[in-house]
């Protein structure tokens, strides 16, 4: 079974990296939302819909950046 992920090649690195840093780290003080939500998830306290939405919102671009990087590494190793 093959999963088509060629769409990961289309977003340019620069805006993706900038967006991942800004959304992944916002708000900067007192601590980034993504870090706060990951700690809540690990503690089993991520139960409110707004907190789950926050995790998805702040984690989407960093996750997309990681997937693009992983695809880039695996394509380079296979080619």
Buried (B, 14 or more C-beta within 10 A) or exposed (E): EEEEEEEBEEBEEEEBBEBBEEBBBEEEEEEBBBEBBBEBBEEEEBEEEEBBEBBEBBBBBBEBBEEBBEBEEEEEEEE
